[in-house]
Amino acid sequence: MALACASAMEASVPTFDLLLLDVVALTADPAHPEIRDCAIGVRDGRIAWLGAAPAHAQARRTLRLPGHFVTPGFVNVHTHGILTMVRGVAADLGFAPSYTPGIPKGTKVDPAQARALARLGALEALMFGSTLIGDNFVHADVGTEAMAELGVRLAPSWRIHDVDFARVADGDWHHDPAIGLRTLEAGLALHARWAGHPRVRVNLAAHAVDTCSNDFLREIAAASAAHGLRVSTHLGQSEVEVRRVRERTGRTSTEVLEDTGLLNERLMGGHCIHVSEQDARRMAAAGAHAVHIPKCNATSGRLAPTPMLKRAGVNMALATDTQHGDMVELMRWALMTARVQEGRVDDEWQPRDVFRMATLGGAKALGLEAEIGSLEIGKAADLVVFDANRPHLRPHVNPLGNLVHTGQGRDVRMVLVEGEVLVEDGLPTRVDMEAVCAEAEAASRALWGAEGIHY
């Protein structure tokens, strides 16, 4: 059944910039979740056709791709590209890098190193199918410029806090208003720099309730409201946070966010490991979003209570955070860790649910669900093409089940943002992959060398 509704101008000979033929479309649209033998027509950066192949169509470029799956671009809302510098190490230390002594810290990264490492993290995520990356860390000015060169959509921010991170790893929690002023002003300057850019939408990253004082959280809330900016934060990410916030305020992190005016539809809470049912009900009532980071959580021996959050009605997005940029693998981790908690397989946790988290759930968290997150006529042509002719993705009895259970980011053949091909035949089109890797490697060696570790 053709889902395309041709306009009067298209009625005779539809014309497209790009026409994909014979694909399996996994749309993330509940009304039509899967379309086999599908044609996808792209015109002026939008999806202009979706359904049976149009008769006598004309296209500047036509690709016939039998055995390929096409999905919406993944919306990866919480990453720290610069932290590629601790890959292969931090995952086995049990806690977030910023809190762990003996490894490179963001406070030691210079702008050139930040640029190289941020570009590496963003390139990895893009090549694995993330068409929107929500990155926040130090040096977000040069980091955003470096990532924007790839053509990917961005939701960037400075790491905003008033704690002195140079002292946190040693257990010294000192809040300094001057640090808060500097990081918030940097965040707002980033917003001013990129205002109106079609692919960059800045938000404010209030690092966490333990690293931001209550007064400073109120300042961030006021700035968010004044400029209409989303706020990303780490919420209930550790027992250290829970204990520190309880000692300081007598409240949970969620309650503090509510008290300070941040718990609303603009808030995206990353991790949400240590949240109670009461916290989840508060989040749902406020319209706040949970950003599930299943692999980082599980690798450190912890599970976010996603079944409870879902039952409470909290919108959930999905994100890779620091360990890798593969959203396909993340869907698998999200599904399995939920089933482990439930102790069964049932209709509440199926591939469609984690696929939604990776696409429309993230789009909704950013207020972009009308623009991206599903394959629908009129939406932006943010597309990912998977080569599903490989043995591990055959047979195609249930394509979405195959993708979630056995797919990999390395199966991505092509990635488009607004109809522009940014990855073709598995390689980036705007940058030299080998050069990006070499620059990031040099930056990492320098940072580890400063810690006395030479590799």
C-alpha positions as CSV (number, residue, x, y, z in Angstrom):
1,M,0.0,0.0,0.0
2,A,1.4,3.4,-1.0
3,L,1.5,5.9,1.8
4,A,2.6,8.8,-0.3
5,C,0.0,11.5,-1.1
6,A,1.1,13.1,-4.3
7,S,0.3,16.8,-4.7
8,A,-1.2,18.1,-7.9
9,M,2.3,19.1,-9.1
10,E,3.6,15.6,-8.5
11,A,0.6,13.8,-10.0
12,S,2.1,13.2,-13.4
13,V,5.9,12.8,-12.9
14,P,7.2,12.9,-9.3
15,T,10.7,14.3,-9.1
16,F,13.2,13.8,-6.3
17,D,16.8,14.6,-5.4
18,L,17.3,11.0,-4.2
19,L,15.1,7.9,-4.6
20,L,15.8,4.8,-2.6
21,L,14.0,1.7,-4.0
22,D,13.3,-1.9,-2.8
23,V,14.1,-1.2,0.9
24,V,12.5,-2.3,4.1
25,A,11.5,0.9,5.9
26,L,11.4,0.7,9.7
27,T,9.6,3.9,10.3
28,A,9.1,4.4,14.1
29,D,5.6,5.6,13.1
30,P,3.1,3.5,15.0
31,A,0.5,3.8,12.3
32,H,2.8,2.1,9.7
33,P,5.8,0.7,11.5
34,E,7.2,-1.4,8.7
35,I,6.9,-1.0,4.9
36,R,8.5,-3.7,2.7
37,D,9.5,-3.1,-0.9
38,C,9.4,0.5,-0.1
39,A,10.4,3.6,-2.1
40,I,11.7,6.6,-0.2
41,G,11.8,9.9,-2.2
42,V,13.8,12.8,-0.9
43,R,13.3,16.4,-2.1
44,D,14.7,19.6,-0.7
45,G,15.9,17.8,2.4
46,R,12.4,16.3,3.3
47,I,10.8,13.0,2.9
48,A,8.5,13.5,-0.1
49,W,7.5,9.9,-0.9
50,L,7.1,6.8,1.3
51,G,5.5,3.7,0.0
52,A,5.2,1.7,-3.3
53,A,7.5,2.9,-6.0
54,P,6.0,5.9,-7.9
55,A,5.4,5.4,-11.6
56,H,7.6,7.3,-14.0
57,A,9.5,9.0,-11.2
58,Q,12.5,11.1,-12.0
59,A,15.4,11.5,-9.6
60,R,18.9,13.1,-9.7
61,R,20.1,9.9,-8.0
62,T,18.4,6.5,-7.7
63,L,19.6,3.7,-5.6
64,R,18.1,0.2,-5.8
65,L,18.9,-1.4,-2.4
66,P,17.2,-4.8,-2.0
67,G,17.9,-6.4,1.4
68,H,18.6,-3.0,3.1
69,F,16.8,-1.6,6.1
70,V,16.2,2.2,6.3
71,T,15.5,3.8,9.7
72,P,15.1,7.3,11.0
73,G,18.4,8.8,12.2
74,F,19.1,7.9,15.8
75,V,18.7,10.8,18.3
76,N,21.6,10.3,20.7
77,V,20.9,13.0,23.3
78,H,23.7,12.5,25.9
79,T,27.3,12.1,24.9
80,H,30.7,13.5,25.9
81,G,32.9,13.2,22.8
82,I,36.0,14.4,24.4
83,L,35.9,11.5,26.9
84,T,36.9,9.2,24.1
85,M,40.3,9.9,25.7
86,V,39.4,7.5,28.6
87,R,38.0,4.7,26.4
88,G,39.0,1.2,27.4
89,V,39.9,2.4,30.9
90,A,37.1,4.3,32.6
91,A,34.6,1.5,32.0
92,D,36.6,-0.7,34.4
93,L,37.1,1.9,37.2
94,G,33.5,1.8,38.3
95,F,32.6,5.5,38.3
96,A,32.4,8.5,36.0
97,P,35.7,9.9,34.9
98,S,35.2,13.3,36.4
99,Y,35.1,11.7,39.9
100,T,37.9,9.3,39.4
101,P,41.6,10.1,40.3
102,G,44.5,9.1,38.2
103,I,43.0,9.5,34.7
104,P,42.8,12.6,32.5
105,K,40.2,15.3,33.4
106,G,38.3,17.8,31.4
107,T,40.1,20.5,33.4
108,K,43.4,19.5,31.8
109,V,42.2,19.4,28.2
110,D,43.3,22.3,26.0
111,P,41.2,23.7,23.1
112,A,43.2,21.9,20.4
113,Q,42.9,18.6,22.2
114,A,39.2,19.2,22.8
115,R,38.6,19.8,19.1
116,A,40.4,16.6,18.1
117,L,38.7,14.4,20.6
118,A,35.2,15.9,20.2
119,R,35.4,15.3,16.4
120,L,36.4,11.7,17.0
121,G,33.5,11.0,19.3
122,A,31.0,12.7,17.0
123,L,32.4,10.9,13.9
124,E,32.0,7.5,15.5
125,A,28.4,8.2,16.5
126,L,27.6,9.5,13.0
127,M,29.1,6.5,11.3
128,F,26.9,4.3,13.5
129,G,23.7,6.1,12.6
130,S,23.3,9.0,15.0
131,T,22.0,12.0,13.1
132,L,21.6,14.1,16.2
133,I,24.2,14.2,18.9
134,G,23.6,15.9,22.3
135,D,27.2,16.5,23.5
136,N,28.2,18.5,26.5
137,F,31.6,18.9,28.2
138,V,34.4,21.5,28.5
139,H,35.6,23.6,25.5
140,A,32.1,23.3,23.9
141,D,33.0,26.3,21.7
142,V,35.7,24.6,19.7
143,G,34.1,21.2,20.2
144,T,30.8,22.3,18.6
145,E,32.7,23.8,15.7
146,A,34.6,20.6,15.2
147,M,31.5,18.4,15.3
148,A,29.5,20.7,13.1
149,E,32.1,20.2,10.3
150,L,30.7,16.7,10.0
151,G,27.2,18.0,9.1
152,V,25.4,16.2,11.9
153,R,22.7,17.8,13.9
154,L,23.9,18.9,17.4
155,A,22.4,19.7,20.7
156,P,25.6,20.9,22.5
157,S,26.4,22.6,25.7
158,W,29.2,23.6,28.0
159,R,29.5,21.5,31.2
160,I,27.8,23.9,33.6
161,H,28.6,23.6,37.3
162,D,29.8,25.7,40.3
163,V,31.8,22.9,42.0
164,D,35.5,22.9,41.6
165,F,36.1,19.8,39.5
166,A,39.8,20.0,40.1
167,R,39.1,19.0,43.7
168,V,36.1,16.7,43.4
169,A,38.2,13.5,42.6
170,D,39.9,14.1,45.9
171,G,36.6,14.2,47.8
172,D,36.6,18.0,48.2
173,W,33.2,19.5,47.2
174,H,33.8,23.2,47.0
175,H,31.2,25.3,45.3
176,D,32.5,28.6,43.9
177,P,30.1,31.2,42.5
178,A,32.8,32.4,40.1
179,I,33.0,29.0,38.4
180,G,29.2,28.9,38.1
181,L,29.1,32.4,36.5
182,R,31.9,31.5,34.1
183,T,30.3,28.2,32.9
184,L,26.8,29.6,32.6
185,E,28.0,32.6,30.7
186,A,29.9,30.2,28.4
187,G,26.7,28.2,27.8
188,L,24.7,31.3,26.9
189,A,27.5,32.5,24.7
190,L,27.4,29.2,22.8
191,H,23.6,29.6,22.4
192,A,24.1,33.2,21.0
193,R,26.9,31.9,18.6
194,W,24.7,29.2,17.0
195,A,21.2,30.8,17.3
196,G,19.3,30.2,14.0
197,H,21.7,27.5,12.7
198,P,19.5,24.8,11.0
199,R,21.5,21.9,12.5
200,V,22.7,23.2,15.9
201,R,20.4,23.7,18.8
202,V,22.2,24.6,22.0
203,N,21.0,23.5,25.4
204,L,22.2,24.1,28.9
205,A,24.0,21.2,30.7
206,A,23.6,21.5,34.4
207,H,26.1,18.8,35.3
208,A,24.3,17.3,38.3
209,V,22.6,18.3,41.5
210,D,25.7,17.4,43.5
211,T,28.0,19.6,41.4
212,C,25.6,22.5,41.2
213,S,24.5,24.4,44.4
214,N,20.8,25.1,44.8
215,D,21.2,28.8,44.2
216,F,23.1,28.0,41.0
217,L,20.4,25.6,39.8
218,R,17.9,28.4,40.2
219,E,20.0,30.6,38.0
220,I,20.2,27.9,35.4
221,A,16.4,27.5,35.6
222,A,15.9,31.2,35.0
223,A,18.3,31.2,32.0
224,S,16.5,28.2,30.6
225,A,13.1,29.9,30.9
226,A,14.3,33.2,29.5
227,H,15.9,31.7,26.4
228,G,13.6,28.6,26.0
229,L,16.6,26.2,26.2
230,R,16.5,22.5,27.1
231,V,18.5,21.5,30.1
232,S,20.5,18.3,30.2
233,T,21.7,16.9,33.5
234,H,23.0,13.8,35.2
235,L,20.1,12.7,37.5
236,G,20.5,10.0,40.1
237,Q,23.7,8.7,38.5
238,S,25.5,7.4,41.6
239,E,25.3,6.7,45.3
240,V,27.8,9.5,45.8
241,E,25.3,11.9,44.3
242,V,22.5,10.6,46.4
243,R,24.4,10.8,49.6
244,R,26.0,14.2,48.8
245,V,22.6,15.8,47.9
246,R,20.9,14.3,50.9
247,E,23.5,15.6,53.2
248,R,23.4,19.1,51.6
249,T,19.6,19.5,51.2
250,G,17.8,16.6,52.9
251,R,16.1,15.9,49.6
252,T,16.4,13.7,46.6
253,S,18.0,15.1,43.4
254,T,14.6,15.1,41.7
255,E,13.0,17.0,44.6
256,V,15.8,19.6,44.4
257,L,15.3,20.0,40.7
258,E,11.6,20.6,41.4
259,D,12.4,23.0,44.2
260,T,14.7,25.0,42.0
261,G,12.4,25.3,39.0
262,L,14.2,22.9,36.7
263,L,11.8,19.9,36.8
264,N,9.7,20.6,33.7
265,E,9.2,19.6,30.0
266,R,12.6,21.1,29.1
267,L,14.6,18.8,31.5
268,M,16.5,15.7,30.2
269,G,17.8,13.6,33.1
270,G,20.7,11.3,32.2
271,H,21.0,7.8,33.8
272,C,18.2,8.0,36.4
273,I,19.6,5.0,38.3
274,H,18.8,6.2,41.8
275,V,15.2,7.5,41.4
276,S,12.3,6.3,43.5
277,E,8.7,5.7,42.3
278,Q,7.8,9.0,43.8
279,D,10.6,10.7,41.9
280,A,9.4,9.1,38.7
281,R,5.8,10.3,39.3
282,R,7.2,13.8,39.8
283,M,9.1,13.6,36.5
284,A,6.1,12.3,34.6
285,A,3.8,15.0,36.0
286,A,6.3,17.7,35.1
287,G,6.8,16.3,31.6
288,A,10.5,15.8,32.3
289,H,12.4,13.2,30.2
290,A,14.6,10.3,31.3
291,V,17.7,9.6,29.2
292,H,18.6,5.9,29.5
293,I,22.3,5.0,29.2
294,P,22.1,1.3,29.6
295,K,25.6,0.1,28.7
296,C,27.5,2.6,30.9
297,N,25.1,1.9,33.7
298,A,25.4,-1.9,33.5
299,T,29.2,-1.8,32.9
300,S,29.5,-0.2,36.3
301,G,27.2,-2.8,37.9
302,R,24.0,-0.7,38.0
303,L,20.7,-0.8,36.3
304,A,18.3,2.2,35.9
305,P,14.7,1.2,36.8
306,T,13.4,1.6,33.3
307,P,10.3,-0.6,33.8
308,M,9.2,1.5,36.7
309,L,9.9,4.8,34.8
310,K,7.9,3.5,31.8
311,R,5.0,2.5,34.0
312,A,5.1,6.0,35.6
313,G,4.6,7.5,32.2
314,V,8.1,9.2,31.8
315,N,9.2,9.7,28.2
316,M,12.5,7.9,27.7
317,A,15.3,8.7,25.3
318,L,18.4,6.6,24.7
319,A,22.1,7.7,24.7
320,T,25.5,6.2,24.5
321,D,27.4,8.5,26.9
322,T,31.1,7.8,26.9
323,Q,32.0,4.2,26.0
324,H,31.0,4.1,22.3
325,G,28.7,5.6,19.8
326,D,26.7,2.6,18.7
327,M,23.0,3.2,19.3
328,V,22.1,-0.2,17.7
329,E,24.0,-2.0,20.5
330,L,22.4,0.4,23.0
331,M,18.9,-0.7,22.0
332,R,19.9,-4.3,22.7
333,W,21.2,-3.3,26.2
334,A,18.1,-1.3,26.9
335,L,15.9,-4.2,26.0
336,M,17.8,-6.9,27.9
337,T,18.4,-4.9,31.1
338,A,14.7,-4.1,31.3
339,R,13.8,-7.8,30.9
340,V,16.3,-8.8,33.5
341,Q,14.6,-6.5,36.0
342,E,11.1,-7.8,35.0
343,G,12.3,-11.4,35.1
344,R,10.4,-12.3,32.0
345,V,9.6,-11.5,28.3
346,D,6.3,-9.7,27.8
347,D,4.6,-7.2,25.6
348,E,5.8,-4.3,27.6
349,W,9.4,-4.6,26.5
350,Q,9.8,-5.5,22.8
351,P,12.2,-4.2,20.0
352,R,9.6,-1.5,19.1
353,D,9.9,0.0,22.6
354,V,13.7,0.5,22.5
355,F,13.6,1.6,18.9
356,R,11.2,4.3,19.9
357,M,13.5,5.4,22.6
358,A,16.4,5.7,20.1
359,T,14.3,7.7,17.7
360,L,11.0,9.5,18.6
361,G,11.8,9.4,22.4
362,G,14.9,11.4,21.9
363,A,13.2,13.7,19.4
364,K,10.5,14.4,21.9
365,A,13.0,15.1,24.7
366,L,14.4,17.8,22.5
367,G,11.0,19.1,21.4
368,L,11.7,18.0,17.8
369,E,9.3,15.2,17.3
370,A,7.4,17.1,14.6
371,E,10.6,17.4,12.6
372,I,12.7,14.2,13.1
373,G,12.5,10.8,14.8
374,S,10.3,8.9,12.3
375,L,10.0,8.3,8.6
376,E,6.9,10.3,7.6
377,I,6.2,12.4,4.6
378,G,7.1,16.0,5.3
379,K,9.6,15.3,8.0
380,A,13.4,15.9,7.6
381,A,15.2,13.3,5.5
382,D,17.4,12.1,8.4
383,L,17.9,8.5,7.3
384,V,20.1,5.6,8.1
385,V,20.6,2.8,5.6
386,F,21.7,-0.6,6.9
387,D,23.1,-3.4,4.7
388,A,21.0,-6.3,6.0
389,N,22.2,-8.8,3.4
390,R,24.9,-10.0,5.8
391,P,24.5,-13.4,7.5
392,H,23.8,-12.1,11.0
393,L,20.8,-10.1,9.7
394,R,19.2,-12.9,7.7
395,P,16.5,-14.1,7.3
396,H,14.2,-11.1,7.2
397,V,11.2,-12.6,9.1
398,N,11.2,-9.7,11.5
399,P,13.5,-6.9,10.3
400,L,13.2,-4.7,13.5
401,G,13.8,-7.8,15.7
402,N,16.9,-8.5,13.6
403,L,18.2,-5.0,13.9
404,V,17.7,-4.8,17.7
405,H,18.9,-8.3,18.6
406,T,21.8,-8.9,16.1
407,G,22.5,-5.6,14.3
408,Q,25.6,-3.5,14.8
409,G,26.4,0.1,14.0
410,R,29.0,-1.3,11.6
411,D,26.2,-2.4,9.4
412,V,25.4,1.2,8.5
413,R,26.1,1.9,4.8
414,M,24.7,5.4,4.4
415,V,23.6,8.2,6.7
416,L,21.7,11.3,5.5
417,V,20.8,14.5,7.4
418,E,18.3,16.8,5.7
419,G,18.9,14.7,2.5
420,E,22.6,15.3,2.5
421,V,24.7,12.2,2.4
422,L,27.2,12.4,5.3
423,V,28.2,8.7,5.3
424,E,28.5,6.7,2.1
425,D,29.7,3.1,1.8
426,G,30.4,3.3,5.5
427,L,32.8,6.3,5.3
428,P,32.3,10.0,6.1
429,T,31.9,12.3,3.1
430,R,33.0,15.6,4.7
431,V,36.1,14.6,6.6
432,D,39.1,12.3,6.3
433,M,38.5,9.5,8.8
434,E,42.1,8.6,9.2
435,A,43.1,12.2,9.9
436,V,40.4,12.5,12.5
437,C,41.6,9.3,14.2
438,A,45.3,10.4,14.1
439,E,44.6,13.8,15.6
440,A,42.6,12.3,18.4
441,E,45.3,9.7,19.2
442,A,47.9,12.4,19.5
443,A,45.7,14.4,21.9
444,S,45.0,11.4,24.0
445,R,48.7,10.4,24.2
446,A,49.5,13.9,25.5
447,L,46.8,13.9,28.1
448,W,47.7,10.4,29.4
449,G,51.4,11.4,29.3
450,A,50.6,14.3,31.6
451,E,49.3,11.7,34.1
452,G,52.5,9.8,33.9
453,I,51.1,7.0,31.7
454,H,52.8,6.6,28.3
455,Y,51.4,4.2,25.7
